[in-house]
Amino acid sequence: MAMIRNILTVIVMTVAGCLVASAQSNAKATVKAAEVVIKKYMPKYTEPIMDEFCDKFKKSPEVAVGIGDAYLYRQRDTAMAKKYLNRALKIDSKYAPAYLLGGRICESVRDTVGAVDWYERGIFMDTKAPDCYLAYAKLMSIKAPEKAQRKIEDLLTHKPDFPINLELARMYARVGDNTEDGSVEQTEAYMKCIDYFDRCDLNTLSQKDISDYATTVHLKSTDYEKCDKIIKFGVKKFPEYGGLYYLGVQNSFKQGNWSDAVEYGEEYIHTCDSTKIKVGDYTNLANAYRNAKRYADAIKVYKSIIDNDKFEETSKSDARQGMAICHAYSGDWGSAIREYKAYADKKRELGTVTFGDLSAFAGIYGQQAVELNGEEKLQAFRNADAIYKEIAEKFPNNMVYALYQRLQCNWRINGEDFDNDTHVIADQLVSVVLAKNENTTSDNNALKYAYKYLGLYNIKKKKTDLNKAGEYFQKILNIDPDDEDAQRYFEARRR
């Protein structure tokens, strides 16, 4: 026992960073060393040493309170914490940190009444010491925020320069975090949090406070312009804090401010620990480049995702989609189609392909067709048509869209040659739209287009069936009396 005690004494002094004699005269260094040892060793070994230190500091309660804190938080030993709390009060019965320790001991065993009593006594003993005010307010804030606020404001009477706005902002953030999601009470708490942060001098806020302020504004008030100003201040004051750059990316995306999104994304990748960077962070940067029309930069980032063995196949698949879109925007249709086909094929294989996936793929062929001529142009429309046909088969809820697109593709493919089965698609489109009976703008546009095709089909294919053609053009006018094609048809008939 004596040997262990001697060893621990040496450890205490070593951790304190000074000789035995100087450690015994330096309360803060001694408490710091005691915390390390108390965390590692049982009280039966450390208690004699702690008693000795308290004896060396008979006129100052700081060491006794520090040791009590260490036993409470490092060992969860309330009995030992109380012992050194009592030693501190014997030295100085008005020492506020001792009452703070007393309240924390009670809180550790969920004795709220006892904790409040300790905090109130601490305030009475030293009206200018803020810790007991704040501990009281924190304890009461969830159930009685108004009462907690009044207690913090009471501190101004005795300490006029205390930053209560910051403390109230922190308090209402805590209230919001512990209130039912989406409730009126939660919204009110966050709005009060923002209001009190607004009253603070940004220059006095810590890195965490600025981050909390900006995050609350971003998520709870959706005032993205204000959030941007806070972030810009924060990254200038704390340029190595990656969390603000990350929030800057999210906020810039909400604003559609792609140049800032790129800047924040680049800085986040640069400042953040590489082990903490996730695939989503690279995706955000690539998407920011893409929206900023920096397609070559976006493609490089997407490719880095695809080439990284640490990332899952789904993430790589999504990166291929992003690359395809960038190639399409750049007019590199061959690369766009190659990458999008790889993306779509993988999702087909997994059974996770969506309507949006296929619609975008068909759209690339459609965009390609605009820039082509001759047989190449027709083949691009055929490729698009094949995908719209797949949409119709896999996603019946999007049948109107798929058939409308198929009709457009086939009409472009065949032109004025009506000797084909395109009219079957038009008839099917009419049947599906009429069965829906919703009369939406998109449905009516699809009907007009189908009727127009069927009207011309009856004129140019059957030639003699003008009455049938007239029925289709009349149906167009029933939907849109100002349709010029239908009006021209009837004017020609009258002549």
N, C-alpha and C positions, 0 to 999 in steps of 0.2 A: 504493500500500500504506500509506504513512504517513498519507495523507489519510483512508483508510477507518478506520485505527486510531484517528485523532483523533476521527472521527465516532462510532465505537463507544464510545470512552471517554466522550464526552459523553452518549451514550445510557445507558451504565451508570450514570453518576452521576445522571442525571435520574430513571431508574427507581428508584434507591435512595432518591429523595425528599430529597436533601440536597446540599450543596455538595461539590465534589471533596475538599476538605480533611476535612470531617466524615465523608464516606463512607469515606475511607481510614482513619478511626479507629473505624469501626463495622463490625465483622465481619459481623453478621447482615444489615445493609442491603446490604453489598457482595456477599455471597453471593446474596441475593435478586435483585439487579440482574444479577449474572453469569449466573444461571440463565436469565433472560429473553433475554439476548443470545446465550448458547450455543445456546439452542433455535432461534434464527433464522439464525445465521451459521456458516459453516464454520470448523473449527479453525485453518486457516491465517491467518484474520483475528483470531480471538479469543485464540489462544494467547499472543501477546506481552502482551496486556492482563492475562490471567490470571497470567502470570509476574510482572508488575509488582505485582499485588495481593498475591501470595504474598510478594514481597520486602518489602512494607509491613507484613506480619504475620509477621515472622520468629519471634516468640516464641509464636505461637498456631497450632495445627494446624487450627482450625475452618474457616478460609477454604479451605485446601488440600483438606480433605475435602469441603467443600461444592461446590467447583469439580469435583472428581473425580466426585461424585454427579451433578452436572449433565451432565457429558460422558457418563456411563453411561446415564442415564435420558432425557436430551433428545436425544442424538445416537447412542446405542448404540455409543459409541466406547470400547472397553475399553482400548486403548493409552493414550489420553489420561487415562482414569480411573486407570490404574496409575501414570502419571507423577506425578499429584498425590497419590495415595495414598503413594507413596514420599517425597514432599516432607513430607507430614504426619508420617510416622514418623521422619524425620530431626529434626523439631522436638520430637516427644514420642513415644518408642517405647512408652509405656504408654497412649496415647490410644485408648480402646475404640472410638469411632466409626470410626477408621481400619481396625480389624480387621473391623468390620461391613461397611465398604465393600469390603474385600478378599474377604470371603465372598460378597458380592453380585456382584462381578465374576466369581467362579468359577461362581456359580449361573447367570449370564447365558449362560455357554458350556456349561452342564450338567456342570460338574465338581463333583460332589457331594463327593467325597473332599477336594478342595482347599477347598471352602467350609467343611466341618466343621473342617478344620485351622485355618482362619482364625478361626472362631468360638470354638474351644477356646482358642486363643492369646489371643484378646480377653478371655475369661473369666479366664484365668490372670493377665493383666496388670492387670485391674480387676474384682475379684470382686463389687463392689457395683453395677456398671453392668448394667442388665437387658437391654439391646438384644441382646447376643450370645447370652445365654441363650435369649431368645425367638426369635431368628433360627434358632438351632440346633434348637430344639423344632419350629418351623414346618417346617423342612427334613425333619426325621425323622418328623413326626407321622403321615404317611399310611402309611409302611411299618413304623414301629416306635413306635406311640403310647405304649406303656408307658415306653419309653426317653425319649421326648420329655417325658413327664410328670415323670419323675424329674429331668430337667435343670431344668425349671421349679421344682420343689420344692427343688432345691439352692440356688436363689436365696434362699430363706428363711433359710438359715444366715447369710448375709451381709447380708440386707436384710429383717428380720423383718416390716416393715410393708408389704411389697410385695403388691398384690392378686392373688395367684396363682389364687384361685378364678375370678376373671374371665378370666384368661388361659387357664386350663384349660377353661372353658366355651367360649371362642372356639376353642380348639384342637380340642375334640371336635366342635364344629359343623362345622369344616373337614374333620375325618376323616369325619363322616357324609356330607357333601356329595360326598366323593370316593370313597365306597364303593358297591358294587353296590346298586342300588335293591332294597328289599325283603329284603335279606339280614339274617341274624342279627347280623352284625358292624355293619351300619349302624344297626340298632335299638339295639344296645348303645351305640354312639357317641352317638346322640342322647339316650339316657337319661342318660348321663354328663354330657353338655352341660347338660341340664336340672338335674341334681343340683348341678353346680357353680354354675349361675346361682342356684339356690335358696339357696346359701350366701352370696351377695353381698348387700350393702346396696343396695337399689334407688336410694337417694338418690345413690349414687356412679356409677351407670351412665349412659352417654351415651344420646342419642336412638337411635342405631343399635343399641346393646346391648339396650335395652329392647325395641325392635322385633324383634330377632333372638330374644330370650328368649321373647316372647309368641308369635311365629310358630312357633317350634320346639314349644312346648307345644301350640299349636292343632293343628298338623299331625301331630306325632309321638306325643304322649301322649294326645291327645283329652280332656285334662282341661280342659273348656271353662270350668268355674268358676274354676280357677286362672288361666287365660288372661284371663278377664274382669277379675280383680283387677289383673293386670299392666297391662292396657290402661287401666283407669281411673286407675291411678297415672301411667302414661305421658302420657295426654292432659292431665292436670292439670299435669304438669311441662313438657310440650312441646305447648302447645295449638295451635300452628300446624303441627304435623307431620301431614299428611294420611294418611300410610301407616298410622298407628295407628287412625284412624277407619275406614279401609277394612277393616282386620283386625277391628275391632270389629263391623262389619256382618256379616262372615262368621261370626264367633264367636257373635253373637247369634242368627243364623239357626239355627246348630247347636243352640242351647239352646231355641229357640222363644221367646226373649225379645224380643217385637216392639216394646215401648216403647224399649228400648235400641237396637234395630236402627234405628228411626226417628231417634233422637237422633244416633247415629253417622253414619247416612246423610246427614242434614241438614248435620252439621258437615263431613263429607268434601266435599260439594258446595260448601260455603261457603269452606273453607280451600284447596282444591286449585286449581291453575292451570286455568282453564277449558279451555285447549287440551289438557289431559291427561285430562279427564273423558271417559269412554267411555259408550256407550249402556247398557252393562251396569250402570254405576253408577246411572244414572237408573232402570233397571228394578229394581235392588235396592231403591232407596228407595220406588218405587211398590209393590213387593211387600210391603215392610215396613209401609207405610201400610195396605195391603189386609188383611194379617194382624192388624194392630192395630185393624181395623174402622173405620179413618178413610177411608171410601170416597171421599168428595168430594176429599180431598187426593190419594189414589191416582189418581183419574181425571184430575186436573190434570196430574200428572206423566206419566201415559200419553199424554195429549193433547199434551204438549210434545214427546214422542218422535215422535208421528205428524206433527206440524207442522214438525219439524226436517229441512230438506233434506239435511243432512249424513249422516243415518242411512239405512241400507239398507232396502229394502222388507220384507225378512224381519223386521227388528227392529220396523218399524212394524206389521206384521201381528201379531206377538206382543203388541204393546202394545194392539191392538184386542181381542185375546183377554182380556187383563187388564182392560180397560175393561168388557168384556161381563160378566165375572165380578163386578166391583164393582157394576155396574147391577143384576145379578141379586140380589146380596146386599142391595141397597137396595130391592128390590121394583119397580124400574123395568124391567118385562119388555120393553116395547117397545124401549127403548134397548139392553137386553141382547141381544135377538134381532137387532136391526139390526147391532150391532157384531160379534157372533159370526158372523153370516151373511157379513159382509164378510171376516172372518178365514178362515172355512172355504172360501169361494169362491176366495180367493187361493191357498190351499194346494191346492185341487182343480186350479186352473189350472196350478200348478207341479208337480203330481203328487206332492206331499209330504204330503198329508193323512194323518193317522194314525188308528188305532182310537181313541186317547184323545181326539183332536180331535172326532171325530163323536160319541163317547159323551157327552162333556161338552155338546155342542150339543143332543143329544136330551134330556139331563138338564135343561137350561134350560126346554125346552118342558114337561117333566114337572113341574117345580117351578111353572111358571106355571099349569098345569092345576089344581093343588091350590087356587089362590086364585080360580079362575073358576067360573062356573056356566053351565048351559044349553049352547047351541050353541057358545059360545066355549070352554068346557071341552072339549067333544068335539073341536073343531078343533085345540086344543093337543095332544091325544093323537094325532090323525091326523098332525100335523106330526112329532111324536116318532116315530111308527111308520114314517114314510117314511125317516127317518134310520137307524133300526135295520135297515130293509130294505136300505139302502145298505151298512151295516156287514156284513150277512150276505153280500152280493155281493162286497165288496172284501176282506174279512178272514175267510176260511173258518176260520181257527184260532180265531176268536171266534164261531163259528156258534151254539154253545149259548147264549151270553150274548145274542146278537142275537135269536134265536128266542124265548127266554124273555121278553125285554122286549117283543117284538112281541105275544106272546100276552097279556101283562098289559095292554098298550095296547088291543088289540082287544076284550078282555073288558070293559074299562071303557067303551069306545065303545059296544058293543052290549048290555051288561048281560045281562038274562035272555032277550033275543031271540037264539035260536040258529039263526035262519033266515039264515045267512051262511056264509062260508068259513073262519071262525076255527078250526074243527076241523081244517082242513088244516094250519094252522101248528102246532097241538098234535101232530098225528100226525108231522109232520116233526121237531119237537123230540124226541119220544120216539125216533124212528129214529136221530137224530144222537147222542143221549146213549148209547143202548144200543150203538151202533157203537164209541163210544170205550171203553166197558167199563172205566172208571176208578173209578167209585163214590166220587167226591169229594163233599164236603158240598154244594157248589154244584150238582153234577150231580144229586144226589138231590133237592135242593129243586126243581130244574127239572122232574124227573120227577114228583114229587108234584103239582106245580101242573098239569102237562099231564094227568096221570091224572084229577085232580079235574075239570078242564074236560070231558074226554072222558066221564067218568062222568055228569056232569050233562047233557051233550049227549045221551047215549043215553036218559036219563030223560025230559027235557023236549022233545026234538026227535022222537025215535022213540017215546017213551012206552011202547011195549009191550016194548022190548028191555031188561028189567030185569036179565036174566042177564048181558048184555054190560056193563051199568053196574056190576054187582057184581064183575065181573072187574077192572075198573079200580080200584075202591075196595079190593079185596083186595091189589092190587099196591101201593097206598099203605101198607096195614098191613104188608106184607112189608118195606117200607123203614123205616116208623116205626109200630110197634105202638101208640103213644100218640096217633096223629093223631085228633083229636076229630071232624072231619068224617066220616072213614071209619067211625069207631065209631058215630056217630049214624045213618049210612046203614043199617048192619046191625041196629041196634036197631029202626029203623023197619020193616025187612023182617020181623023176628021178630014184631013186633006185628001 
